[in-house]
Amino acid sequence: MDLIDAIKAIDKPHEDDVLNRLYTVWGENLDKDNVLPEYPRPRFVRDGFMNLNGIWEYKIVQDISANVLPADTDGEILVPFSPESFLSGVEKRLLPDQVLWYKKVLPTLKRKHESSRFLLHFGAVDQFAEVYINSSFVGSHGGGYLPFTLDITDHLKFTDNDSTALNTLIHVKVRDTSDSSYHSRGKQTLRRGGMYYTAQSGIWQTVWIEEVPETYIRELIVTPSQDLKSVTIEVSTNKPCDIDVRIPGHEAIKPKKSGESFNSEREDLFSSDTYPSNEAGVKEFAPAGYSFSFEIEDAHLWSPEDPYLYPILIEAGDDSVQSYFAMRSFTIEEDNTGTKRFFLNHKPYFLMGVLDQGYWPDGLYTAPSDEALIFDITEMKRLHFNMMRKHVKIEAARWYYHCDRLGMIVWQDMVSGGSSYAKPMVSYLPTLFPKVFGRMSDGPAYYKTFSRHSAEGRGEWLNEMQNTIRYLYSVPSIATWVLFNEGWGQFNAAGATVMAKELDNTRPIDQASGWFDEGSGDFRSVHNYFRPLAVEKDPKNRAFVISEYGGFTCHIDGHSSVDRVFGYKKYDNLEALGVAYYNVINANIIPLISKGLSGAVYTQVSDVEEEVNGLMTYDRKITKVNPDLDPNVYARLHRN
């Protein structure tokens, strides 16, 4: 496949394709009565919860304006798999002019205390959700990637002794515009093909209920100091209360001050998106906050080679939460030659990265099991990667937890949006001629070119960007925020960088990955699939990364969703692919480190549909390269 053919196929639609029924081993062995049973929020754990994953009922209707709860259903759906996925049991596409209704009778809720509250949590619902309990509207949420929580207590019908809620009926109304509007969607498209994938919708992360005391802990924010000698832990509660924060098993760590109600300089990090609009459309904000600062002598530093995590125990009245943190810092500093580089814990650290789309053949956005999430991370570590770039998607919370505990640095993309992309301007020409067409301004005169002429859409993206940083701020493994990718829905990148830095000044920013760099991020970040790899001189003297390269393609019969092939350079067998892969690493990437290369991101973790440029097949059953095999062996096999 030559350059011109690859570029032409980038977004060539093949929406009429019938995808092969491809399953992972975890999807093949899925227990429908025990779907994703693990506690879904490892950085904020309570002792008990009720998992609502499993069989729900569903109905797809045409009238998007009607709020009448449907009297009948179309059948059953396995939550939290989207209706478009094989594992959902539905395999129907939700169109922009349709509404998807979910229905479930909740198990009996028995409360421990008369004043207890019941919180209903959604990991993510794509794209707009309204929630009804016992036919009463409770709340709504917009955006398909962030979690939200609703207090449903006042809508439950308790028995006479006020301790048991029976026959609680939940309805969730979902609408999804996919790529027919400006809302954030990542790589989802209704006309899948090339490097854009099947659109999915509805509930796609775990749904669960927790009983909490009348006064309970809502959020926590953890900030290790840049000198790695202390950590600040800030906690919000729904009401003022006595609170204690401890780090068990580390007696040498003493708080500088006990918890005191505060008006924190970091109060802007507490998320207004976690608890969305109630019936009156009013946002609830945490009315009480507490700050603790701990000195840590001889801190055990986190790294991919030694991913040490400190435990945290938080107690507030009758509520308690377990969490964790890591002592680490991510900075851009000069090495001993004066070259700007990425530093981990104030030491130069080369980022051997891999692009992660977060797609599964049987579950689409939803991994079929926790073991599947773990496998992707551990397999990439086995292939000698120390960083994964989560590409235009926010992942389930457990994926970040596994990166934290297994030792995988994360570059987190913001989810891209905007109206229909002007592909010649943001993809074809910059790919072919980056020095000419990759330097266009993203200001008001070019909003339409970048698919950002909607003021409402621009405001929505900025709000989602800030809420993404708030939500993931305390994840130890996240090292960099990537704001825009290849101009998809890009606008005012310099201003967005300032906003991101105001929320989080502890991490570097990749302002514009690929092209259309406005010069104010911490990296000069380029994509290079077709030209000789090189370190390009940056007039701003920033750290240099090749944030996408590779994309070597090898189709394997029986392990692909379609027979069509899309990629950037095609190889007919695994031997030829292995030679090319090891050559690009050993002959191109490694020599560039001494010339100033701070990191490089290979495309990609796995095949996705017809984009078969993964290091693994889409079903994860074959890893295409062998990390322990001498590349000369591949060469001999290829010659023979």
Buried (B, 14 or more C-beta within 10 A) or exposed (E): BEBEEBBEBBBBEBEEBEBBEBBBBBBEEBEEEEBBBBBBBBBBBBEEBBBBBBEBBBBBBEEEEEEEEBEEBBEBBBBBBBBBBBBBBBEBBBBBEBBBBBBBEBEEBEBEEEEBBBBBBBBBBBBBBBBBBBEEBBBBBBBBBBBBBBBBBEBBEBEEEEBBBBEBBBBBBBBBBBBBBBBBBBBBBBBBBBBBBBBBBBBBBBBBBBBBBBBBBBBBBBBBBEEBBBBBBBBBBBBEBEBBBBBEEBEEBEBEEEBEEBEBEBBEBBBBBBBBBBEEEEEBEBEBBBBBBBBBEEBEBBBBEEBBBBEBEBBBBBBBBBBBBBBBBBBBEEEEEEBBBBBBBBEBBBBBBBBBBBBBBBBBBBBBBBBBBBBBBBBBBEBEBBBBBBBBBBBBBBBBBBBBBBBBBBBBBBBBBBBEBBEEBBBBBBBBEBEEBBEBEBBEEBBEBBBBBBEEBBEBBBBBBBBBBBBBBBBBBBBBBBBBBBBBBBBBBBBBBEBBBEBBEBBBBBBBBBBBBBBBBBBBBBBBBBEEBBBEEBEEEBBBBBBBBBBBBBBBEEBBBBEBBBBBBBBEEBBBBBBBBBEBBEEBBBEBBEEBBBBBBBBBBBBBBBBBBBBBBBBBBBBBBBEEEEBEBBBEBBEE
